[in-house]
Amino acid sequence: MVIREIEMSDAASFWNMQFELDKETKFMMYEPNERTKNLESTKNMIQEAIDGSNLLLIAENEAQSQILWDLGFRS
């Protein structure tokens, strides 16, 4: 497992991870299947992290290049 800062190329995988997480817990902002696939919004969130407004780390499975977890901080 690799923990690293998110990159713009992670947008689709990051959205997919959030979508699946919505199905697994009742403590997320969205209910299962309520999150709309809006990659522009996801890319804006990632760009804020790249620009330094937020810190967004992901844990990635090296073998499958799959995002497993995220941790974000807002300044």
Helices and strands as residue ranges (DSSP letters): E 2-5, G 8-10, H 11-24, H 39-51, E 54-61, E 66-74
